[in-house]
């Protein structure tokens, strides 16, 4: 079995043990006023076929949806790597408004009563975040996961991101910070169904036809998202670039309600703000990705690239924005005419699709966003693209740089915290049995990272880190429950701690 086949087999078989651990954790760690969610269900469809089948249904909902669907949707939203610094995922049901605890995989009571915007919706999910593009990444996965439950074309779960739902959520849910976007979910009498029909065909042969089905199941890919900033120098093939471009923003078989050719990402009123403004940066040059025929009509479909700048512009791009991964072999620059909220959300959808596809191809990806005006100017100058195209998100992709066997082994031999509960300070101790990159952070019960304690590669040995109960800005945090989360490679361990007065 080659390395790629081994990783696929690992993905296909690894999710069940994770979900069993989650289920076992429920029995001992339920918080007051929580509603126990079922373990995440792995469905039968690949990442690609779900991206190819996804579409928005604006209304016509009827009937409830199961807690299983809600569990998968919330879990999927939480799997998106955070671009910003804070994210809270809310769920409104007919009984109450909750927020999702990704550590416990539970929904926690937030506000009493039915505060949904749609009378016939089963539930609504809103993401409060400091960055709109971050909310886009989370709710793109939440949208795809609902589609993964389709088993027929009748009586299936449906989803639609809605501005009306977002406005209602901000006005009635009492969120801790602004909700950037909200998805409505409900039972739809008729849906288009899951299909692998490929309509993303290049009109000039500049891009290979993408695959619309694959071997990695959607939930397994989400469980093992390959997110990191260290890459091998191996160049991406044209086939790989074509696949990522399509997963980000490529054509799918459905037609929107206003008769436009649908794509893998949702868009407000099918405006498709990023059309003709996505750039691929590789050694051969900078290329514009097109999803429409040269006429530009939104009813047409295409899958082609157009050379904008000859030669390797990656060094210039890296100098323009030093905070992007400096060793990535390929970059996707998602731009729009303005940097308004809906455009940023759409760019987040693109980045999420790119990461999902990269993971499904045994690649790694990384997001960079929240650019300043100076950075946007530097990017456009470095790439030779029109100044009217404002960079919103850069996706970096390539082969992950890891040590031999790092993906498959557990680097943490032990993890302990003392004292717990604590008042002024507590100490977390851990032992590494091999060198690895360590991310040790503190999260609150809403799943927001409040402080990063370690973020670097460490050698084999024993380590101890003190936390004094403050956040990133040195402010003392209130009493309550928090979590140490220790990530090494693709492994993750959590430990609940309690701060008392």
Phi, psi and omega in degrees: 000127179282173186298318181297316179295324179296317180295320178299316180296322178297317178297315184296329184259348189275340187292325185299318180294323177300313185290329175294323177296319178299315182298317180296324181295329179303320190294338185241353190229030181281129178276157176302148178061029177259159176242119186291126176264148177291157175302153181298136180263131175270118181269190194255009186248148179283165176303314186294317184290330176287319176297325180288335185261341185303139171202163180261137174245116191282339182186183182092018180290151174204144175080161181278168170240153186289159172298334178297316179294316177301317180299313180295319182297312182293318178300315181298318179300322182286343183284341180294126177302139183284127174277322180269208182248341182220143177207131173233128180257118180255150175228123177256128177240180180291340180268310186209174168257134180237165163242152186268131174259104183289341179286314180271347187056052178224161169256135185250135182305133179237314186209133183283146172101168179274113181237028179284153180277338184242124184298326185262004179288148176281317174197164178230143181236124179239145179245118173266127183206156177284346178232132180296322181294331176294317177299324178298316180298317184293314185281343172295314178295323178295326178290312181300321185294326176295320179297330181295347179271357181296129176238354184200190175252001180241137175060055184241155179293142180226166186210151173204128171288133185225134175292324178297323178291322179294316179299315178298319181298315180294329182277332189236346184271352184054053182289154180290334174209173189298131173279123186278327182198150178227139175259137172261139180233141177195175178273125181255134182300320180221133174233168185287333178093162180283132182215145175256009179303126182261123178242002179271080183250129182289129181285340182236008178073014183284340178230138175296154178292128181287158174276136179253014173207156183203180186272348185260122180292147185306308184294327177292321177295317179297324180294331186239038181307128183270089184244120180189171185240012177246124188233150167286157182283355183305127181289149175281139178285164177296326177297317179293317178298319178299317182294316180293319178300315180296314181298328179290313195200033185264166184288144175231170188290342189282155175246135185286172181294338175256026170066035174254153180288121184284161181227183184290342182248147174287162179205142180299118181053031180052040178283335178048068188297337185266005183302126179074010183232027175250131184237137176255127182247115181218174185304327183289337181152191177254129183233140175272134180265129181247135174250358180239156174296163182307335178294337180081000182296132183291353176276350184265164179230144176205172179204081187215163176239153181229125182292130178253315181224130178278152175088166185282107179261009181296319177301321179293321178295317180296323177289325181294322180227086183300344182277357171281155177305127188276349184246005181294135180284340182217145180229143171244123182252112183265119186237163174211171181287332176225165179251045178279172189301314183294325177293320179294319177299317181296322176296325175296320174304314182301310182298320179297317178297321179296317180293319178299317180292318178301315179300318181292344177256014180066034175246178179236154178219169180207144178256142168226132185208194179057051183283145172281167177300321180295320179294319179299317178296318180297322180293311181298321178294319182295324185265347182071032179259163183301141180293342178285346179267106185271118178296129180250315180217141171246126174258125177256133184222151177166190177283137181289138174269109179223159174285165182299124177076004186297327182291326191266352184248157175265115186279346185263120180271325180208156178211128182212151179229134177206138353282161178205109007292165180224162180249293184270319184200158176219163184234132175252131179242140178212157180237130177256130179266002174198156180298139181197163172280132184244129170239106178247115184224163177251132179239149172270181187288345177277355181092007179273134176286123181257338177197138173260124182264322179220136174209078182193170176279136180233153182276175174298138177147189182260140182224149177222133181229134180260136173241128184262016176079020179250163177267190183303329184263010177083008180276136180290133182273152180290166176297155180146189181267139176224175182221131164277128176240118182252115180248129175226114186062235177262002180269154183211133175234144181235147174219126180282137177227154182236125176262128182240162177266000000 
